[in-house]
């Protein structure tokens, strides 16, 4: 049994109260619960008690790319960020395009610090052609389908995939970039690409595909989830689609509410990510989309790479940045502490909203719910030091940045799986 004493508990409206867990579930939320012998007690005075976060977009690299990250190190990084559920993308080797690979990931994660739920690939080998056996993937444990990293270029394939996904009751998570336009360009098309004298990825390449997928969602009645939204135009398309009652949801990532394309000039390949960092106007629109509910979730797109890979020149380095250990602090620093959003709203974007999109258990604090809990200090200041990360990777453009808000404890299934060094 675990008793959390005196914290501000998300969603209760009770002010400070206690949370008692037993056998992996929340047994009681009330004021002044008395501790008994043999019970572990955490003092949450001055801290915020939230549901464990659900990161619906991570790359854990196993199987096949364990030199970048593996399930155990990725799960440890997640725990350090208050994340108790990671949904991992299928761009592994072999690709998670069959039930056997899905089962392997689930089995490997059985003893991980947090829950790992895999996505299955939409197409065989993520090559954009033949559809995978969706029913087999879902039966094996896939919670959604995605070719993330390889946009589904064919309209015919995407339309058929949405119809099949609708039949199987799962969403498709869509990486919306027109591959013919973006090719392998390293940066946004705009001021910085011109300054560097290289070709860039235009905002229109994302917006074309968002519009296409919204239209197909309307036609099929299927659920489409737009990954890592980065442009003002994409936000506007999603907003209009929701107003038309199309079954579309969306996420964005911490980098798209904080950084612009100019980060490339100081951070180089560490700031290379797909879709690319955009403009100040896009950042403003993304924040507005979070505030008004157009964007449903904050996910990290945690994408570990080795130092050797990210040390390459900009155009030869892989895209992606890690984020599991900084996502909450970035959201608090740039949204809560700037008066854009309440704590409750930020927590919902990172917990109950992803759970609802995927139809999975979690993301709530109530009697009988899973005892997956994140306890954090929304005010504590700290400096990002990648050398202290639990992830194998260090590829973050936020190194050296001062942030406000720090996870103190992470509880998974009623067991403390992360304890900040400064926590009692």
N, C-alpha and C positions, 0 to 999 in steps of 0.2 A: 504493500500500500504506500501511496505517496500523497502527501498533503502539501498544497501550495498555499501559503498564508499571506493575506493582506495585500494582494495585488489588485490593480484595476482590471476587471475581467471584461473582455470584449463582448459586446452585444447584450449584456445583462441589465444595464442601467442601474446597477446596485451600488455604484461607487466601489469602494474596496470590499473585497470578499475573499472567501477561501474556496479552493477546488480540491476535492478528495477523489483520488483515483484508486481503482481496485480491479485486478485481473484484466488490465489493459483497457478499461473503460472508465469514464467519468461516473462516479457514484453519486456525488453531491456537489452543488454550488450554493454556498450559503455564507452567512456571516458567522464568525467565531466558531468554526468547527474545532472541536477539542482533539488534540493529538493524543494517541494512545501508544503504549509500549510497542517497539518494533516497527513503528511507522517512520519512514523517511520524511523529513520536513524541510521544505525550501522556503526561505524568507523572501517574499516578492514585494516587500514594502517599497513604494516608489517606482515599481515596475509595472509594465503592461503585460497582461496575460492574454495571449491570442491563440486561435487554432493554429496548429502546425501549418506552415505554408505549403502550397502545392505548386510546384514549378512545372508547368505543362509543356516546357520546351527545353530539353537539355540533350547534350551529346556526351554519352559516357564512354564511347570509343571501343567498348568490349562487346563482341569479340573482334580481334584483328588489329587494333591500334592501341594496344595496352601501353605502349611507350608514351603516349599522350595522356592517357587517363585510363583507369579501369573502374569497374563497378564499385569496388570497395573504397577507393580513394575519392571517387565522385560522390559516393554516399556520405563519406566523412566530411567533405566540403559542404554538402547540402546541410548536414546537421549543424555545422558551424554557422550557417546562415539562417537557421530557424526553419529550414525546409524539411518536412517529414515525408513528402511524396515527390519523387522525380519521375517524369514521363519522358522516356528516352527515345530519340529518333533512330530510324532503322539503317542509317548509312554506316553500317559496320562491315566487317569482312569475315565471313560471308554476310551479305545483306540480309536483314531480318524480313525476308520475303516468303517465309514458310513457317509452319507451326513448330518445326524442330528448333529453329533459331530463337523463336519467341520463348519456348519452354526452357531453352538453355539459359537465356538471360534471367528468367524468373528463378530458376534453380540457383544460379550463381548469386543472385541477390537475396537468397533466403536468410543469410546471416549478416546482411549489410546493416549499417546504422539506421537506415531509413527504408521506406517502401519504394521499390522501383517497379514502375509499370511501363511496359514497352509499347511502342507503336509498331504496326506492321507496314511494310512498303505497299504502295498502291500498285506499282508495276514490277514485274520480275526484274531483279537486278537494279531497280530504280533507273531503268533505261528508257522509260516513257512509252513503251510499246504494249506488250501483253499484260493484262491485269493479273494480279495474284489471286489466289483463292481466298477471298475475304472471309468466308465462313470458317475456313480452317484456321486463319490467323486469329479471329475473334474467339473461337473455341479454345485455342491455345492460351489465350489471355491478353491479346492485344486490345488496348482501350480506344484505339483510333487508328487511322491510316494516313500515311504521309510519304511523299517522296522528297521531303525537305532537303534542301541543298541541290536538288535536281528538279527545277520547276516542271510541272506537267505541261509540256509545250503543245501537245495535240489537243484541240478542242474536243474532238471526237472521243479521245481517251478520257478526258476529264468528265464529259457528260455521262459516259457509260459508267465511270467509277462512282459518280455521285448516285446514280440510280442503284447500283449494287450496294453501296454503303447504306443507303436509305433502307434497303431490304434487310441488311444485317444490323441496323440500329446503332451505327457508330458514325461519328463525324469524320470528314476529311480535313486534315490540317494542310493548308495550301501555302506553299512558298510562291508568292506572286511576283515573278519577274519574267519578262519575255526574254528567253535565252538568246534569241536571234539578235536582239538589240543590245543586251548587256555584255554578251560574250564573256570574257574573263577580265573585264576592266576593273581596276582596283579602287576607283573613287567615284563619287558623285559627279555627274556632268554639270559643270558650273564654274564658279570662280576659281576654285582650287585646281581643278583639272586643267583649266586654261593657264593658270600660273605655273603648273608643273609641265605643261606641254604634252599632256597625255590624254587619251580618250577616256570618257567617263560613262557612268551608268545613269541615264536620264530618269527623272521621276516618272515620266510617262510610261516607261517599261513596267513599273510596278502597277500603275493605275489601270493600264489596259487589262491586265490579268485579274485585278480585283473586280473590275466591272464585268468581265467575262464570267468569273466564278459566281458573282452575285446573280447574274442573269440565269445561269444554269441552276443555281439553288432555287430560284423562283420557279423555274420550269419543272424541276424534278421533285420539289418539296423536300429535298435532302438538306442536311445540315453541313454547312461549310464554315470552317474556322480559318480566318486569315492570320497567318503567322507574321510576327515582327513588322508591324505597320510602321512605315518611316516617312510618309509624305502627307502633306496637307490635302492633296487631291484624293488620296486613298481614304483618309478620314471622311471627307465629304461624300464619297461614293457609298461608304458603309453606313453613314448616317442616313442617307436617302433610302438605302435598301432596308434598313430597319424600320423607317417610317412607312414603308410599303409592306411591312410584316413578312419580309423575306427571312428565312431561317439562317441568318448570318451572325457570327460572333467574331471577335478580333482580340488580338493581344498586341502589346508593344513591349519594348525592352528598356532597361534603365539607360542604355546609351542613347536612345532616341529622345529621351526627355532631358538630356544633360549636355550632350556634345554636338558640335556641328562639324561640317566637313573640314574646318580649319584645324581640327585636332590632328589631321594627317600631317600637317606641316611640322608639328612639334613631337608627335608620338610615332610617326612613320607607320610601319606595318602593324604595330600594336593597335592602331585605330582602323585597320582595314577589316571590314566586316560586310557581309551581304544580307540584306540590302545595305548600301553604304550610308554613312553619316551624311545628313543633308544640311539644310540651311536653318538660320534662326527662325524664319517664318514657319518652316516645317516643325521645328521643336515646339513653337508656340501652339500650332494646330494640334500636335499630338497631346500636349498637356490639356488643351481644351476638350479634346475627345475623351480623355480619361475623366475629366471633371463632369462632363454632361452624360456620360454613360455610353457613348458611341463605342469606345474601346472597353472591353469587358475585363481584361486581365493584364497583369504585368508578369511576364516570364523572362528568363534570362537569355535564352539561346546560348547557354554555357557551351563554349566550343574550344576545348583545350588543344593546344599545339605545343610542340617542343620548342625550346629556345633556339635551336639550330634552324628550325623552319621559319620562325618569326624574325630571325636575324638576317634573313635574305633581303635583297633590295625590294622595295615596295611592290613592284609589278610581278615579282617572282615568289612572293610570300603567300601562304594560304590565308584565306579570310576567316575571321572569327576571333572572339575574345571570351574569356571566362567571366563568370558573374555570380556564381552561387553564394560566395562569401561576402559580397558587397551589395546585393540587390536591395535588401531591406533598408540599409543605411542610405543608399542613394535615393530611394523613394522618400524616405523621411526627410533627408536634407533638402531635396529639391521640390518636394510637394507639401509636406506637412510644415516644415519650418519656414517656408515661404508663404504660408497661409493659403495655399491652393486647395488643400484637401484635408479632411479630418483623419485621425488615426483609424477610426472604424472603417472609413471608405478605403483607405490604403490596404488594411488587413483583408477586407472583402475582395479586393482586386487580386490578392495573392493567396486566397484560401477558398472561401465559399464559392466565388464566381468560377474559378477553374473546376472545382468539384462539380458544379452544376452543368458546365459545358460538357464535361466528359461522362457525367452520370456515374461518378464514383463516390464512395463513402469518404467523408472527411470534410474539413473546412468549417467545423462548427464546434461550439462549446455548449453542451447541454447534457443533462443526465442521460446516461446510456450511450453517448457518443464515444467514438474512439478517443483514447487518451493520448492524442497527438497534439502537442502543445508547444508553442514558442513563447518564451518570456524575455522581454527586452526592455532596455532603458531607452526611451525615445530621445533623451537629452545628452547622453554621454558622447563626448567628442573623441575621435580617434583618427589616426593617420593610416592610410592603406599601405601595408607592407607585404608585398607578395611573397617575400621569403618566409613569412609565417603562415602562409596558406596551407590547408590540408590537401588541396588539389595537387596533383603532380605538376600541373602547368602554372605558369607565371604570366601568361600573355593578357595583361590588363592595361588599358590606357589610363586607369584611375590610380596607378601607383603614385604615392606621395600626396594624394588629395586628402584634405581634412574633411571628415564626414561626421554627422551627428545622428546617433542612434545605434545601439549595439545589442546584439543578442547575448543574453546572459546564460540562459539554459534552453536546451531543446529536449523535449520529452517525446519518446516514440513508444507507443503501446504501454504507457505508464512507467517507462524506464528512462532515466536520464542518460541521453546519448551524447550530449555536449554540455560542457560547463566552462564558461569563460574563466580565464585565470583570475580575474578580479572578483568573481562571484564567491559568495560565502558558502 
